[in-house]
Amino acid sequence: MHDRVAELAGLRNELAICENGPRETRREKTGEVQEQIDRVRGELDEQAAALEKRAEELQSNGQDGAAGEAREQARAIREVLDADGGSDSPKRTGKRTAAAQKPPQTR
């Protein structure tokens, strides 16, 4: 999973360079880079779906711990895909800062 996530980030950076970089010749590669991004996103989506299916199988067999781990891995992949923002190039402006996490709930 981590290799694919890193590959996706690298391809996103390469796409930004192709679209916004100073060389006109790089702009011709934009379509190729976008195809690679779509390929990696598809592979990550398939991996998440397989993990979710595996989690359901484990849950039905009474293996709650292993099912939870599979669900957590699938959730992490889905978060990466959601944060990636789809197949169009992200245009970010302004300063972005991390939001503070909510405090844990007490019961």
Secondary structure, DSSP 4 states (H G I P E B T S, - for coil): -HHHHHHHHHHHHHHHHHHHSS-HHHHTTHHHHHHHHHHHHHHHHHHHHHHHHHHHHHHHTT-HHHHHHHHHHHHHHHHHHHHHTSSSPP---S---PPPPPPPP--
